[in-house]
Amino acid sequence: MNIVLCWHMHQPDYRLGGRYLKPWTWLHAIKDYSDMAAHLERVPGARAVVNFSPVLIEQLQDYPRRIRALLERGEPSGDLVLDALAGIGDENNAELLAQLLRVNEKRMKRRFDRYSRLADRAKAVLEGGGVIDGQEVHDLLQWYVIAWLGESLRDLPLARDLVRRERGFSEDDRRALLAMVAGVMEELLPRYRKLAGDGAIELSVTPYAHPILPLLLDFESAREAMPEIPLPEADYPGGVARCDWHLNEARCVFLDAFGIEPVGCWPSEGALSEETLLLLARHHFRWTASGSQVLMNSLRRAGLGDAHHPHHCAWQPDEGPACFFRDDGLSDLIGFEYSKWPAEDAVADFLRRLEKRREEALAAGNPSPLLGIIMDGENAWEYFESNGWDFLQTLYTRLVEHPLLNLTTFSQALESAGVQRLPALCAGSWVHGSLSTWIGDPAKNRAWDLLVAAKRAVAGSAQAQDPPVLRQLAICEASDWFWWPGEGERLADAAEFDALFRRNLAALYELINVAPPQILTYPLASAETAPEVAEEQFQGAMRRSASSGNPD
């Protein structure tokens, strides 16, 4: 059986007004993106598909430039933690102290006694007032970065020395750590480029700012999987042109970073529709992928009933790229369950399940079955002991050694795996096979209403085709802002993502010299209780833009 491990690397664009409003990109770079490359470098014969979102690529390129300017010329990087390491800003800033506590309690904080004690001290200061000692802040800053280091970086001399000394870190120590972060990030994309050149990985791409393509194209696509889902008041204007922009820009960013053209596209959140497939074909992608529930919904829509593990092959639509569908059950075991198991036991269980899938496929008459594991390349590992190092090293090694399981890539699989005709595609994503994670809830629909109004304002402006405007519009179209709002809020800081979305919309209006609607000052969840004047202003803007006669 051919096995494809596909890791999707993505962070929203946290840049706004010259600042990085969240540090997650560089933190995941020194933890997960570095470790994921190291696994493939250290296990001969390992294979994987690694997918990058272009907005992540740009941030991975931008951060080291900013850190070098910070070290060499004292120019603020715009990142709260990095600037504090360089001695810029108020070290007793409550926002900074709160950020230095944002780690996994079990796997990161408790792993280091010194960091745990410093973090508890900072928490007490935040809750009860007071001022934390300057040296304690310096040490806490250092330990925060140390706690985020991936396992592959812990053997570096600087990391070993800092852990050994524990306390009393100096300005030189902080600058050395900053230089280390910059060096790791400078080397990161070239490492993946080399892995691709060596044949260890296939690199693929996501549309530029990680938008949900089916929804940009047609909100009604959400009703294919959920016929009764409530939708925003107006469809998204000029969606085809916007999707073309995201895909064209993605190719440019990808080519600049890796020196090759992408063959495959993992669409944002695995969100596909028949119109999306046609779009991907026009942009010359040979393969794309989604979740197995999308395939099941599609087969039912075509009247083919429930096949047994139909995702164990590639599917070819009448028009569009070949489609792969991940094994949702096995992917989710890695993402949500195996972190609770000893690494050896988890891998043994996973291999037994793969062997069973192989036997079932052969018994069903599939002589060359294919199984895809597709998941985030960063979010799961903080729940594993040692950032999932033992689990992934063991997994890659056992798969390489297995006589009946063959690690491959999606492009290679197209040459050897069985391909079936896909008669229809029911629009959906890897999440429950639907698009409801990004639309349908009143707060999510309000977010779309705000974006529709902003898009129409852009279309009617003299700056409609200015590159900075098009890029800012793309950032506002990202899927990330629509994930968090609503009753199904998934993070304690969902309100911060709500605010960041509205700040990005306000910045878009400012680029076209239009005053942002007052409604943008109110959280999405409180739209119904916002002052009437703000609501009337927003609805009036919607009516005026709808009657402008310009659908783009």
N, C-alpha and C positions, 0 to 999 in steps of 0.2 A: 504494500500500500504506500502511495506517495503521501507524504505529510508536508504541509506548508505552515510554518510558523510566521505569522505576519504581525509585526509590532508597529502600531500607529503612534507617532510622536507629534504632539500638538499642545500648544499653549496659546490662549488668546493674546492679542497684541495689547500689552499693558502700557504702551507709550501714549502719553497725552500731554501736550503743552511742554515738551522737552523733558518730562519726568517719566520714570517708571513707577506706576502707582502700586504695583505688586512685584515681589521679587521671585515669583515662582519659576520664571524661565531659567535664570542662572542657577537657582538651587537644584532644579531637576537636571540641569546640565552637569553639575559636579557630582550628582548622585546617580541618576538613572541613565541618562544618555551616555555617560562615560562607561558605566558598568555594562550596558547592553552591547557596546562596541567591544569591550574587553572579553566578554563571554565568547563572542565569535572569533576574536583574535587568538584565544587560548585553547580552543577545542578544534583541532584539525578535522576537516570534513564537515563541520557544522554549516548549515545553510539556513537562510531566513529571508523574508521580505521585510524591508524597513521603509515605512512610509513617513514622509515629512510634510507638514503643512508649511506653505511658503512664509506665513507670518512668523512661524517659529524660526525658520531658516534666517530670516532677516534679523530677528532679535539675537540669535546666536552669533551672527556676524557683527552686530552693533555693540553688544556688551563689551567684548574685549577692547574695542577701540576706545570706548568711554573709560574703561578702567585704566588703560595705558595713559590717557590724557589726565586722569585723576592722579596717577602716580608721578608722571613726568612734569606736569605743568600745574597741578593743583586745581584743575577744572572739575567742578562737581559732576558726578556721573548722572545725577538725577534719581539714583536709587538710594532709598533711605538707609539701608543697612550698609551698603558699600561705602557711602559717603561717611557714615559714622565710623567705620573701620579706619578711614583716612583722617579722622579727627575733624570732620566738617559737620556742623550742626549741633543741636542741643542733645547731649547724651542722656539726659533725663526726660526726653520727650516721651510722653505716654504712648504715642503711636509706635515709636521705635521699640520700647520695652514690650509692648503687646506683641509686636512681630517676632521678637526674640523668644517668645514662648510658643510659637506656632510650629510644633513638632509632634510626631506621634508619641504619645505618652509612654507606651510600653516599649516600643522598639527603638526609640531614639533618646528620649529624655532619661529613662531609667537605666539606659545602657551605661551612662557615664555619671558617676557619683558627683563629681565636681559640677558638671553642668546642671544636674538635677537640683543641687543645693542653691546654685545661683539663680536658677529659674524660679524656685520657690520663693527666694528672697525678692525677686522682681515682682512676682505675683502679689506678694504681701504689700509691697510699696504701692502697686497700682490700686489695690483694693482699699488700703487704709491711708493713703497719702504718704508724704515724706519724700526723702531723696535717697537714692541708692548711691553708695560710694563710687567715686570715679574709677578706681582700679577694678572694682567689681563689675562695672559696666564694660570696661575694656575686656575683662576675662570672659564675661557673658557673651560679648560679640564674637570673640574667638571660638568659644565653645559652641555657639550656634552654628557657625560654619563647619566646625569639626563634626558636629552631630549630623549634618547634612551630607558629609562626604560619602561617596560610594566606596564599596569595599575595595575596588581596584585602585583607589587613591590612598588608602590608609597605610600602604607600605612605603609611600614616598617619604624621604628623610624628614622633610619639614613636618608632615603630619605626625610621624612617630615621635619627633622631638616635642611637639606641642602637647601631645597626650601625656608624655612622660613627665613634663614639667608642671602641668596642671594649672598653674596660677602665676600671677605677677608678669603677665605678658606686656611687652613694651611696644612702643610705636614701630620699631623695626620689625617686631613679630607681626604686627598688623599689616604692615606694608608687604612683608614677605608673603603673607597669606593672600593678600590682594593680587600680588603678582602670580601666585600659583593658580588662583581662579582664572585670571586672564589667560595664562598659558594653556590650561585645560580646555577653555572654550575656543581658543585659537586653533587648537589641534583637532577639535571634535569633528567638524564636517570633513576635513581632509582624511581623517581616519575612516569615516564611512565611505568616502570616495575611493580610498584604497581597497577597502573590503569589497566594494562593487567591482573594481578592476581585477581583483584576485578571484572573482567568481563566488565569494562566500555569501554575498547578499545580492538581491535585486532591490534597487531603489525605486520607489513609486511616489506619487504626489497626490495632494488634495487640492481642490480649488483654493485660490489665493488666501482669502480670509476665513475659510472654513464655513461657507454659507450652506444652508439646506437647499440644494438646487431644485428639487421638486416644488418647494414652496415659492421660491422666487419665480418659477415658471408658471405656477398655477396653484392657488390655495385650494382649489377643488380637489387636487390630487389627494389631500388628506382624507377625503370621503371614500376613497376606494377601499381602504381597510376599515374605516369607521364612518359609515354613511350618515350618522346623526350628529357628527361632531360640529359644534358651533364654530363659525369662521369669522374673521374680521369683516368690517363693513365693506371694504373695497379691495379688489385684487391688487397685487403688486404691479406697478406700472413699468413697462419696459424691461420685464424680467429676462427675456431672451438675451438682450444686449448686455445686461449685467452679468449673466452667467458666462457669456462669451468673454467678457472682460476678466472675470475671475480665472477662467481656464487659460486664456492667453498670458496673463500675468504670472500664473503658476508656472507655466513652461519657461518663461524668461528667468524667474528667480531660481528655479531648479537647474536650468542649464548653466547659469552663472556659478552656482555652488558646486555642481558635480561634473560639469563638462560633458554631459550626455543628455539626450532627450528621454523623458519618461515614457515608458511603454504602458504602464498600468496606472490606474487612478482609483484609490480608495476614496469614494465620495464622502464628504463630511458626514459623520455618524452612519456611514453605510446607507445613506438615503438615496433611493433610486425611484424612478418612474419611467414609463415608456418614452416620454419626451426627453427625459434626462439621458437615456441610452442613445437617442438620436444625436443629442448634443455632444456626448462623449465621442461618438463615431466621427462627427464633423471635425473634432479636434485630434483625431488620429490615435486614440487610445485603443489598444488591442484587448485589454481586459479591465474589468471592474469587479466589485464585490459588495456583498451585503450580508445580512443575517439569514439563517435558514428559515425563520418564520415568514420572511418575505417570499421565499420560494414556495412554502406551503400554501400561503394565501394565493399566490399566483397560479399554482396548479389547481386549486379549488375553483378559482375564477375561470379557468379554462375547462372545467368539468372533468378533470383527470383524477379527482379524489386524492386520498392520502397515500402516497408511495412510502416505502420504508427506507429512511435515510436517503432521500433523493438528492441531498446536497453532496453526495460522494462522487461527483463528477463535475465537469464544466458544462454550463448550459449556454447555448447559442441562440439569441433571438433572431428573428428574420432580418432585423436591421439593428446594428449596434455592436459593441464589443462583446466578447465572451464574458459570461458572468460566473463568478464563484460565490458560494454561499457558505459562511462559516458554520462550524459545528457549535451551536450556541451552548449546548450543555457542557461540552468539554472546555470551551473557552471560559465559561463562567466558573468552572471548577478552579481553574488557575486564578481567575480574577477575584473570587470571593471565598473560596473554601480551603484551598491547599495551604494558605498561610497559617492555618491552625494545626497543621500536621507536621511531624518530623519530615525533613526533606526526602530521605530515602523512602519512607512509606508513601509519601505523596507521589513521587515519580513512579514507584512500583504500581500503585493503583492506576495512574494515568496510562502506563504502558499496557496494563491488562485491559483497560477499556479500549485502547487503540487496537489491540489484537482482536478483541471481540467485534469491533466495527469492521475490521478486515474480513473476518470469517463471515459476517452477515452479508457484506457486499459481494463476496465471492459466491455465496450460496444463492444470492439473488440474481446471479448471472453477470455481474460487473467484473470483468477480468483485470481491469486496471483502475481500482478505486483510488479516489483522491479525498483527503480530508484536510480542511483548512481550520487552523486555530488563529483567530484574529482578535486582537485586544489592544488596549492602551499599552504603550511602552514605558509608562512611568507610574501610573497611579496605584497599581496593585502592590508594588514592591515594598512600600513603607510598612505594610502589615505583615510582611515576612520577617523572620529573624535574619539579621545580617543582609537586609535589603534584597532577599531572595537569592543571594549568591550561591549558597549550597544547592538550592533547588534547581536553579537554571544551569549551573555547571553540570550537575548530575543528569538533568534532563537532556541537555545537548549531547553529553557523552554517551548515555544509554541509547539515544536514538541513532547516533552515528554507528554504534556497535551492533545494533539490532539487525538480524539477518532478514527480517520480513518487512521492515519499515524503512522507507527511504526519504530522507530530508531533501526537499527540492524547493523551487520557487514557482510562482504562478506562470511565468513565461515558459519555463521549462516544462511545466505540467501540460501546457497547451499542446506540446509536441508529443506527449505520450499518454495522457489520460483520456478516458472516454468522454465524448462530447454529445449531449443530447439537445434536441431542438426545444427552445423555450417558446411556447405558443403565445404567451401573454405575460405581462409583468404587472402585479398589483403594487402600487406605490406604497413604500414603507421604508423603515430603517432597521438597524440591528436591535433597537429597543422595542420589544414586543411586536415587531413587524409593522408598526404603524408610525405616524408622524406626530402623535399626540404629545410627545415630550416637548415639542416646540410650538404647538398651536392648539387652540381649542379652549384652554382655560381663559377666563375673563382677563386676567392680568397679562397672559401671553398675547391674547388678541389685541389688548390695548397697546402693547409694545409694537405689534405690527402696524396698528393704526398710526402710531407716532412715526414709524419709519416710512410708511406710505406718504404721509404729509410732507416729511422731509425730502423724500425722493421727488415729489412733484415740485417742491420749492426749488430744488436743484435744477430740474429740467427747465423751469421757467427763468433761470438766471443767466446772466451773461458769462458766468464762470462754469457753465455746465460741463465743459470738456477740459477744464484745467486739471492736470495730473494730480495736484494735491487734493482737489475736490473729489475726484474719482476714487482716490485711495481712501480718503476719509469716509466716503459713502460705503466703500467695501468693508471697512472696519465695522460700521454700523450694521451691515448685513450679516455679520458673523452669527453662527448658530449659538454661540456661547451665551449671548444675552437672553435668548428665548428659553434656554434650558432651566434657568433658576427661578423665575417668577412663578407665582401661583400657589395653589394649595400643596402641591408636591415639592415645595422648596427642599433642596437636598443639602444645603450648607448653612452653618450658623451665620456666615457672612454673605448670604444671598442678597441681603439689602445692599451690600457694597457693589455687587455686580449690577444690580438695578441702577444704582447711582452712577456707575461707570458708563452704562449704556446711555443714560440720559445726558451725561456730560459729553459723550462722544457725539450725540445728536446735536447738542448745543454748539459744539465746535464746528460741526458741519454747517450749521446755519451761519456762523460767524465767517466762515470761508467764503460764503456767497453774499456777505454784507446784508444779511437779514437778521432782525432781532429774533432770538429763539422764543418760541411760544412759552408763556408763563407756565403752562401745564407741565413743562419739563422740570419744574422745580418740585414736583410732587411725586412720591413713589408710585410705581405702577399699581401696587395693591390698594392704594388709597385714592385711585382716580375717581371713584364714585362719590367720595366725600370731599374732594378738593373744592375750593371756593368756586362758586358759580361763575364768577368772572373768568377764571382760568379755563373752566370747562367750555364756556361759551366761546372764548377766544380760540380754543383748539378746534371745536366743531366748525366755527366760522372759517378757519383756515382750511379745514378739510373740504368744506363746500366750495370755497373759492378755487382751490387747486383742482377739484374734480370738474369744475365748469370751465377750466382754462382751455380745454380742447387739445391739450398736449399730453398724450399718453406716455411719453417717455420721461 
